[in-house]
Amino acid sequence: KQTKEGDTSNDTSKRESIVSFVSYMEESGEEREDVEREQKVTLSPPPSGCEDVLSSPWFAVEWNSACHYYGAVAKQDIPPLTLIWTEQPILHGSKIWNVMAARSNRKFPRNHDEDDDYLRTVCGLTYQERKRFWHMHDQFNDDNKRIWGIILTNSFCNRDLDMEPTCLFVVAKAFNHACAPNVGFDFAGTTQRLWTTRRVPTGEELTICYHDVVYHHPAPVRQAFLQHKYKFPCACQACARTDTNASDTRRRRIAQLACCLSKTLPE
């Protein structure tokens, strides 16, 4: 997920951020099998993994039955440019880069237990922090999660630090993607800040954009990109429209303006 570089000197014009994430049931394997036998169709949603850290007057994390994922929903009408969340990463910087380097060199732990030991001994995560970590979604294999899969699925790129995955947040993963999001985010150091981009009425889902590239391309290109990179078919309102010609034209214009501005604005 890419973000635009935050201007840490102007806190009133840019705000905080959050994002989307999935989890699994806390019961043991036998307990879960019993529940599945009794409730094959109506399984209760698994815990989100952020209940013990989430306390916001602006939004709640709720199960979205349409996409079988959690989502952040506005608890009240939220004005535009409202700071709704700030968060420090559970992992960032070298602790993430070392994981990816070890995977590339095929020298990483071989299974989930060794992954968890790495989080405990090398990354210094407590039991509760590791529990939150393993609640996150692994797009590559959600039944046999690996540390690198969770990082690639959920981490953010903080351009102040590096263009590679640099920060992993617990609550941020509760925000789903939309190609026309109502929430933006930036960074102040490693702190992620989430802020509304327009008025959001009570009950509306709060969404962010997972990658800058979707702002600049028509629906078919966006959907193909998101399917390839994040392994999901985008069904947001912008992609669900039957007539996207006007929207696609605006996005192409945005791409042209972004290109022109990047050539004229100082570094």
C-alpha positions in Angstrom: 0.0 0.0 0.0 1.5 3.3 -1.0 0.8 6.7 0.5 1.6 10.2 -0.4 4.4 11.8 1.6 3.1 13.5 4.7 3.7 17.1 5.4 4.5 16.9 9.1 4.6 20.7 9.4 0.9 21.2 8.5 -1.1 19.0 10.9 -4.4 20.8 10.2 -4.5 20.1 6.5 -3.5 16.4 6.7 -4.6 13.9 9.2 -4.3 10.3 10.3 -4.8 6.9 8.9 -6.0 3.4 9.3 -6.8 0.4 7.2 -8.3 -3.0 6.8 -7.9 -6.3 8.4 -9.3 -9.8 8.9 -8.9 -12.4 11.6 -9.8 -15.9 12.7 -11.5 -17.5 15.6 -9.7 -17.8 19.0 -11.0 -21.2 19.9 -8.8 -24.3 19.6 -9.0 -26.4 16.5 -11.4 -28.9 18.1 -13.7 -26.2 19.4 -13.8 -24.5 16.0 -14.7 -27.8 14.3 -17.5 -28.4 16.8 -18.9 -24.9 16.0 -18.6 -25.5 12.3 -20.5 -28.7 12.5 -23.3 -27.1 14.4 -23.4 -23.8 12.4 -22.2 -24.6 9.0 -23.9 -21.5 7.5 -24.2 -19.1 10.3 -20.7 -19.1 11.8 -20.2 -16.1 14.0 -17.6 -13.6 12.7 -14.2 -14.1 14.3 -12.7 -11.5 16.6 -11.1 -8.6 14.8 -7.9 -8.6 16.9 -8.1 -4.9 17.7 -10.8 -4.9 20.3 -8.4 -4.2 23.2 -6.7 -1.3 21.5 -9.5 0.4 19.6 -11.3 3.3 21.4 -12.6 5.9 19.0 -15.6 8.2 19.3 -15.7 8.4 15.5 -15.8 4.8 14.3 -16.4 1.2 15.2 -14.9 -2.0 13.7 -17.8 -4.2 12.5 -18.1 -7.4 10.6 -19.0 -6.8 6.9 -21.0 -9.8 5.8 -20.9 -8.7 2.1 -17.2 -9.1 1.8 -16.6 -11.4 4.8 -14.1 -9.0 6.2 -14.1 -6.4 9.0 -14.7 -2.8 8.2 -14.6 0.6 10.0 -18.0 2.2 10.2 -18.8 5.8 11.3 -20.5 6.1 14.7 -21.6 9.6 14.1 -21.6 12.3 11.3 -17.9 13.2 10.7 -17.0 16.6 9.2 -14.4 16.7 6.4 -10.7 16.9 7.4 -11.4 15.4 10.8 -8.5 13.6 12.5 -10.1 10.2 13.5 -7.1 8.1 14.5 -3.4 8.1 15.2 -1.4 4.9 15.6 2.1 3.7 16.2 3.2 0.6 14.2 3.4 -2.8 15.8 6.4 -3.4 13.5 8.4 -1.0 11.4 11.7 -0.4 9.6 14.5 -3.0 10.0 12.3 -5.5 11.7 10.2 -5.7 8.5 13.1 -5.4 6.1 15.0 -8.2 7.8 12.0 -10.5 7.3 11.7 -9.7 3.6 15.5 -10.1 3.1 15.5 -13.5 4.9 12.6 -14.7 2.7 14.4 -13.6 -0.4 17.6 -15.5 0.7 15.5 -18.5 1.8 16.9 -18.3 5.3 13.7 -17.5 7.1 12.0 -19.7 9.7 10.3 -22.7 8.2 6.9 -22.7 9.9 4.4 -20.7 12.0 6.0 -21.7 15.4 9.4 -20.4 14.3 7.7 -17.3 12.9 6.2 -16.7 16.3 9.5 -17.2 18.0 11.1 -14.7 15.7 8.4 -12.1 16.6 9.0 -12.8 20.3 12.8 -12.9 20.4 13.9 -10.7 17.6 11.1 -8.2 17.3 10.3 -8.1 21.0 6.5 -8.5 20.7 4.6 -9.4 23.8 2.0 -12.3 23.8 -0.8 -9.8 23.3 1.0 -8.1 20.4 1.7 -11.4 18.7 -1.9 -12.4 19.1 -3.0 -9.2 17.3 -0.4 -9.8 14.6 -1.7 -13.3 13.9 -5.2 -12.0 13.6 -4.2 -10.1 10.5 -5.1 -11.4 7.0 -2.5 -13.4 4.9 -3.6 -13.1 1.3 -1.3 -15.9 0.3 -2.6 -18.6 2.7 -5.0 -17.5 5.4 -5.2 -21.1 6.8 -1.5 -21.3 7.3 -0.4 -17.8 7.9 3.3 -16.8 7.7 5.0 -13.7 9.0 6.1 -12.5 5.5 2.6 -13.1 4.1 1.0 -10.9 6.7 3.6 -8.2 6.2 3.1 -8.2 2.4 -0.6 -8.1 2.8 -1.0 -5.4 5.5 2.1 -3.2 5.6 2.3 0.4 4.5 5.0 2.3 2.6 6.1 5.4 4.4 7.9 7.4 1.9 9.7 9.3 4.7 11.4 6.1 5.5 11.5 4.0 2.3 9.4 2.9 -0.6 9.4 -0.7 0.6 7.0 -2.1 3.2 7.9 -0.1 6.3 5.1 0.0 8.8 2.5 -2.5 10.1 -0.5 -1.2 12.1 -3.1 -3.1 14.1 -6.2 -0.9 13.8 -5.3 0.5 10.4 -6.0 -2.9 8.9 -9.7 -2.6 9.8 -10.2 -0.1 6.9 -11.1 -1.5 3.5 -10.2 -0.3 0.1 -12.2 2.0 -2.2 -11.1 3.7 -5.4 -12.8 6.9 -4.3 -12.1 6.7 -0.5 -13.6 9.0 2.1 -10.5 8.7 4.3 -6.9 9.7 3.7 -3.7 9.1 5.7 -0.2 10.3 6.1 2.7 9.9 8.4 4.5 12.0 11.1 7.6 9.9 11.5 6.4 6.4 12.1 3.0 7.6 13.4 0.1 7.1 11.0 -2.6 9.7 10.9 -6.1 9.1 9.5 -8.4 12.0 8.4 -11.7 12.3 6.5 -11.5 13.7 3.0 -15.2 14.7 3.0 -18.3 14.6 5.2 -19.1 11.1 6.3 -22.6 10.3 7.6 -23.4 8.0 10.4 -23.3 4.3 9.4 -21.2 4.8 6.3 -18.1 2.6 5.9 -14.8 4.4 6.2 -12.4 3.5 3.4 -8.9 4.2 2.3 -7.0 3.7 -1.0 -4.5 0.9 -0.9 -2.3 2.2 -3.7 -1.9 5.6 -5.4 -2.0 3.9 -8.9 -5.8 3.5 -8.7 -6.4 7.3 -8.7 -5.0 7.5 -12.3 -6.6 4.6 -14.2 -10.0 3.5 -15.5 -12.0 0.7 -13.7 -10.7 -2.3 -15.7 -7.1 -1.4 -15.1 -7.7 -0.7 -11.4 -9.5 -4.0 -10.9 -6.8 -6.0 -12.7 -4.1 -4.3 -10.6 -5.9 -4.9 -7.2 -6.6 -8.5 -8.1 -3.0 -9.1 -9.0 -1.4 -7.2 -6.0 -3.9 -7.8 -3.2 -5.8 -10.8 -4.4 -9.4 -9.4 -4.3 -11.9 -8.2 -6.9 -12.7 -4.6 -6.2 -16.4 -4.0 -5.7 -16.3 -0.4 -4.4 -18.9 2.1 -5.6 -16.6 3.6 -8.2 -15.9 0.2 -9.8 -19.6 -1.0 -9.5 -20.9 1.8 -11.7 -22.4 0.7 -15.0 -21.2 3.8 -16.8 -17.7 4.8 -15.8 -16.8 7.0 -18.8 -17.0 10.3 -16.9 -15.1 8.9 -13.9 -12.4 7.3 -16.2 -12.0 10.7 -18.0 -11.5 12.5 -14.7 -8.9 10.0 -13.5 -6.9 10.3 -16.7 -7.0 14.1 -16.2 -5.8 13.6 -12.6 -2.9 11.5 -13.9 -1.9 14.3 -16.3 -2.1 16.9 -13.6 0.0 14.8 -11.2 2.6 14.3 -13.9 2.8 18.1 -14.6 3.0 18.9 -10.9 5.7 16.4 -10.2 7.9 18.2 -12.8 7.2 21.7 -11.5 7.1 21.4 -7.7 10.4 21.5 -5.7 11.6 18.3 -4.1 
